[in-house]
Amino acid sequence: MEDAIQYLTQLYPLIIMIASIIISVITQNSEGLYLFLGLFASMWFNNLMKYFSKQIADIYSDPNIPGDVVGILGRFDRPENAKNCNVIPDNLPAKSYGMPSGHSEASWFASTYLIMYLMDNYPKNPIYYIGIGILLIIPMIVMYGRVYISKCHTNQQVFVGALVGIVTGIIYYKLVQKLKYKNIKIV
């Protein structure tokens, strides 16, 4: 069971990107493509944040504590001996920076976007409540798996990733809806 959760949490960003395209093709609804584009932008933004968090950690970390630890935010680099942390399992030591967690960010971005979509399009429908429940559970499983099963992140890294994913998911959803309302073709 632990291996299944590890692979699910590891592959989740890729799974949700592929699913968003498949759903758009099957339903002929462009919302899945908007989600795909948003996830792609979110992953790019995450890499940018990892670069800047590395710069911040280099400046503000306490030289007396091993690892890049910055105050309440905790460790910015990955936990010791972290391996197999990429989207595609490779069983190699992690080379990328850990703050913020990209998997946590992507899962919360997708869930936030989809929850807002459900709220706008299926209010007071039973599918609405079931969908929101599932969309809240999945990113929590991803966060748990990235800390306690894969051991690729700290609690702080997945919580910062979640916060970034939720905020960017809200902003992106509102931007997409505003552009659609103004009949501006995105895709």
C-alpha positions in Angstrom: 0.0 0.0 0.0 2.9 2.4 0.9 4.4 1.8 -2.6 1.1 2.6 -4.3 0.8 5.9 -2.3 4.4 6.7 -3.1 3.9 6.2 -6.9 0.5 8.1 -6.8 2.0 11.0 -5.0 5.1 11.0 -7.2 3.2 10.8 -10.5 0.2 13.0 -9.5 1.3 16.2 -11.3 1.8 14.2 -14.5 -1.5 12.3 -14.0 -3.5 15.5 -13.5 -1.9 17.2 -16.6 -2.7 14.2 -18.8 -6.2 13.8 -17.3 -6.9 17.5 -18.0 -6.1 17.1 -21.7 -8.1 13.8 -22.0 -11.1 15.4 -20.3 -11.0 18.4 -22.6 -10.8 16.2 -25.7 -13.6 13.8 -24.5 -16.0 16.6 -23.3 -14.9 19.2 -25.9 -14.7 21.6 -23.0 -11.7 24.0 -22.9 -11.6 24.1 -19.1 -9.2 21.1 -19.0 -6.8 22.9 -21.3 -6.9 25.9 -19.1 -6.1 23.7 -16.2 -3.2 22.1 -18.2 -1.8 25.5 -19.0 -2.2 26.7 -15.4 -0.4 23.6 -14.1 2.4 24.1 -16.6 2.8 27.7 -15.5 2.6 26.6 -11.8 5.5 24.2 -12.3 7.5 26.9 -14.0 6.7 29.3 -11.1 7.7 26.6 -8.6 11.2 26.2 -10.2 11.6 30.0 -10.1 10.6 30.0 -6.4 13.1 27.2 -5.7 15.8 29.2 -7.3 15.0 32.3 -5.2 14.5 30.3 -2.0 18.0 28.9 -2.5 19.3 32.5 -2.7 17.4 33.5 0.4 18.6 30.4 2.3 22.2 31.1 1.3 21.8 34.6 2.8 19.7 34.0 5.9 20.4 30.5 7.1 22.2 29.9 10.4 25.7 28.7 9.7 25.7 26.8 13.1 22.8 24.5 11.9 23.5 21.9 9.2 21.4 22.4 6.1 19.7 25.5 4.9 17.4 26.3 7.9 15.7 29.7 7.9 13.8 30.6 11.1 10.2 29.3 11.3 10.2 28.3 7.7 12.6 25.5 8.6 14.8 23.6 6.2 14.9 24.9 2.6 17.0 22.1 1.2 15.7 18.5 1.0 15.9 16.1 3.9 19.1 14.2 4.2 19.3 11.1 1.9 16.3 12.2 -0.1 16.1 10.2 -3.3 13.6 9.3 -6.0 12.0 12.8 -5.7 11.3 13.5 -9.4 7.9 13.1 -11.1 9.3 10.1 -12.9 10.7 7.5 -10.5 14.5 7.2 -10.9 15.8 6.1 -7.5 18.6 8.7 -7.7 19.6 11.1 -5.0 17.6 14.4 -5.2 19.4 17.2 -6.8 16.7 19.9 -6.8 15.9 22.2 -4.0 13.0 21.3 -1.6 11.3 24.7 -0.8 8.5 24.8 -1.8 7.2 21.4 -2.7 6.3 21.3 -6.4 4.1 18.2 -5.9 2.2 19.9 -3.1 1.9 23.1 -5.1 0.6 21.4 -8.2 -1.9 19.2 -6.4 -3.4 22.2 -4.5 -3.3 24.3 -7.6 -5.4 21.7 -9.5 -7.7 21.1 -6.6 -8.3 24.8 -6.0 -9.0 25.4 -9.7 -11.4 22.5 -9.9 -13.2 23.3 -6.7 -13.8 26.9 -7.9 -15.0 25.4 -11.2 -17.5 23.1 -9.4 -18.7 26.0 -7.2 -19.4 28.1 -10.3 -21.0 25.3 -12.4 -22.6 22.7 -10.1 -23.8 24.5 -6.9 -26.1 22.5 -4.7 -25.7 19.4 -6.8 -24.6 16.2 -5.1 -21.6 15.9 -7.4 -20.5 19.2 -6.0 -20.1 17.9 -2.5 -18.5 14.6 -3.6 -16.1 16.4 -5.9 -15.0 18.9 -3.3 -14.4 16.1 -0.8 -12.3 14.2 -3.2 -10.4 17.3 -4.3 -9.6 18.1 -0.7 -8.4 14.6 0.2 -6.1 14.1 -2.8 -3.6 16.9 -2.1 -3.5 15.9 1.6 -2.5 12.4 0.5 0.1 14.0 -1.8 1.5 16.1 1.1 1.6 13.1 3.5 3.3 10.9 0.9 5.9 13.5 0.0 6.9 13.9 3.7 6.4 10.5 5.4 6.6 7.9 2.5 8.9 9.4 -0.1 10.8 11.4 2.5 11.5 14.1 -0.1 10.2 17.1 1.8 9.7 18.5 5.3 6.3 19.6 6.7 7.2 23.2 6.1 8.0 22.6 2.4 4.7 20.9 1.7 2.7 23.5 3.6 4.4 26.4 1.7 3.8 24.5 -1.5 0.1 24.1 -0.6 -0.2 27.8 0.3 1.4 28.8 -3.0 -0.8 26.3 -5.0 -4.0 27.6 -3.3 -3.2 31.2 -3.9 -2.1 30.8 -7.5 -5.0 28.5 -8.2 -7.5 31.2 -7.1 -5.7 33.9 -9.0 -5.4 31.8 -12.2 -9.0 30.6 -12.1 -10.3 34.2 -11.6 -8.1 35.4 -14.5 -9.3 32.6 -16.8 -12.9 33.4 -16.0 -12.4 37.1 -16.5 -10.8 36.5 -19.9 -13.5 34.1 -20.9 -16.2 36.5 -19.8 -14.6 39.2 -22.1 -14.6 36.6 -24.9 -10.8 36.6 -25.1 -9.7 33.3 -26.6 -7.0 31.7 -24.5 -7.0 28.3 -26.3 
